[in-house]
């Protein structure tokens, strides 16, 4: 991680779960981090978990990744204030329980696609503007899911509808970004990180018993893997990392 010391990372969805763990670990690893979320006060509270000598390296900004204008404005401010973006972790994501064939399901389906797909695309586009301008080595990490590679279905459980499709899209988008970054001649890596079940609010709000029923990862497990990815030498690009909790039955 020495190559990233003092450089800037943006983490979307930084207010809880995996995003919060990544934010804390990147600051501890020597990076300056801007955490983006709608609940900006929760990012500000994360500073209390940081050593006193690095607390000022965490900055919180409000951003709803379903709002393209907010993304453009926030990323422009960050580039101007901090002199360029070096790492982007597209972590913001939502899951909604409904079904594709259910009447009046427009809102939850749009929320998933606008957050998990369009938000990721627009955040990467705006980060790339900064990365291209400053011409430093950079890295984009997309938080994917094991369900972005295989749809797990239990007909007895509520449907997670469009969520697998949104993560399959991230799998494809990662390869598209890899090719586009190569064509741009900019030294930008891209990695898709696909965890299995992680103990976060995204599931807990809808299915509180799931963590009792199945093996699961902690957010810190995923964050540790991201530090490994960022720590690879320039000649190495980890394109896809799949992380399963030990004992997962699928």
N, C-alpha and C positions, 0 to 999 in steps of 0.2 A: 504493500500500500504506500510505500515511500513516494512513488511517482505522483500520487494525488495529494501530497501534503500541502496544505494551504490553498488548494484549488476548490472550485465551487461545484456542489451537487444540488440538484433539485429532486425532491421526493414528493410525489403526489399522493394524496390520501394518507398524509403523515400523522393524522390525529390519533390513530389507534392501531392495534394489531401489528401486522407485518410492517406497515409504513412507519409506525412509531419505533419499532425495534431497529429498523434500518437507519432511521434518522439518528438515533442515539449512537449506534455503532459507527456510523460514518464520521460523526463529530469526534468521537473518542479516537478514531483512527487518524485524525489530523485534518479532516476536510472542513470547509465552511459549508454549511447546509442551509438551504431554504426549504422549509416544509410548507407544502400547500394543502389546504383543506378548507371545507366550509366551516368547521368548528375550530377556528383559529386559536381560541383560548386554550384548547387542549394541547396544542403544540407548544404554546407558551409555557404550559405547566410542565412539559417534558424537560425544560431547562433545569428544574429542581433535581432531576435524576442525574444530571451531568456534573462532573468535577468542576469546581469553581473556576479553574483556570481556562476552561474551554466553553463555558456557558455562553459567552458572547459570540461564539461561532455558529450558534443556531438562531435562525431568523424565521419568523412565522408570517405568512401572507395568506390572506383569504382568497380562495379561488374555487369556483365551481367548474369542474372540467366538462360539464355539459353545456357550458356557455362559451362559445367560440370567442366572443369579444373579450370576455374576462381573461381567457388564456392569452390572447394576443397582447393585451395591455400588461398583464403581470409578467410575462416572459420578456417583454420589451423593457420594463422597469428593472428587472433583475439583471439583464445584460448591461444596461447603462450603469447601474449602481455598483456591480461587482466585477465588471470588466470581462465578462464572458462566462458561458456555461460549459462545464467540462464533463459532468455526469448527469444523466437524467434517469431516474427510476420511476417508470410508469406503474405505480402501485394502486392508484384509485380504482375501485371496482365495487359493483353491487350485485346482489342476487335477489331475485323476487320469486316467491312461490305462486305460481298460477299454472295455466296450461295454454298451449298454443291454440287449442280448439274451444277454449272457454269464451263465452260472450263478454264483451266489454273489457278485454284484456289489453287494450292499447297502451294505457299508461305504464304498467309494469314492464311491458316489452320494450317500449321506447326508453325507459329509464336505464335498462340493462345495456341496450345497444349504444345509447348516447354516452354512457359513462365508460363502458368496457372497451368499446371500439372507436367511436368518433373522438372521445376525449383523448385516448392514447394517440390517435393519428395526429390530432391538432397540436398536442403538447410536443410530440416529436418534431413536427414541422417547424414549430417556433424555436425549439431548442437547436435544431439544425441550422437555422439562420445564424444563430450566435456561434455555433461550432465552426461553420464554414467561414465566417468573418474572421475569427481569431486563429484558425488553422493550427490549433494544438491537437494533440491526440485526445480523443474523447470516447465516451462509452454510453450507450443507451441500453437500459435493461427493462424488458417488458415482463411484468408479473403475469404469468400465464396460469395454467392449472393442469393437473393430470387429466381433468375432464376436457381439456382442449386437445386430447389425443385419443380418447375413448369415451363414449357416452355410457355412463353407468345408470342403469334404469331399474327401479323397483316399482312395480305396478301398484304396490300397496301404499306407497308413500306419495306425498304431494309432489307435483311436477315442478322442476326448476326451469321449465320451458326453454327460453332462448339462451340461457346462461351457457350451456355447452357450445352452442353455435357461436356465441361471442368469443369464447376462448379458442375455438377452432380458427376463428378469424385472426386471433393474435398469433397463432402458429404460422399461418400464411403470411401475415403482415411482417413478421420477423424476417422471413426469407426475402420478401420484397425489399425491406429496408436494407438488408445486407447487400443486395445487388445494387440498390440505388446509392448507397454510401460508397461502394467501390467505384461506380461510374462518376461520382462527384469528385474523385481523387482526394477526398478528405480522409484523414486517418481516424475514422470513427468505427468502433466495434459495436455490435448489437448482439444481445443475448436474451433468449427466452428462458424464464425460470418457471418450472411447472411443479409446484408442490402437490402432494396429496392433501388429505384433510388437515387443516391447521386450526388450532384453538383460537378463533377470533370471533368478533361480533357479527361478521357476515352470516355465520350459521346460527350463532347462539340466539339471535333475536327471533328466529323462526322455529328452531328445533333444539330445545335446550338439552334433550337427552342424547343427542348424537355423539357427544364426547364420552358418554358412558358406554355407548354401544360399540364404538370403533376405536382402534388405535389412532392417535393423532400427533402431529408435530406441534411444537411451540413456535411462536413468531421468531424467537431468537435463533432457532435452528435454520430457518430460511435466511435470516440476515447474515449468519456466519457463512453460508454458501455464497452470498452475494459479495462479501469481502474477499472470498477466495477467487471469484470470477474477476473482480476488479484488480486483484493482485497478480494476475498473469502477465508475463512479459509481452512486449509488442508483437512478437511473432505468433502468439497464441490467441485464438478466438474461440471461446466456448459458445457454441451456437445455441445449444439446448441443454438445460440441466433439469433432470427429472428427480424429484426428491419424494420418496415414499416413507411414511412412518413404518417402523419395523412391525411386522405382523399384519399389515394391511391385507385383507382377504381377497381383494379384487385383482 
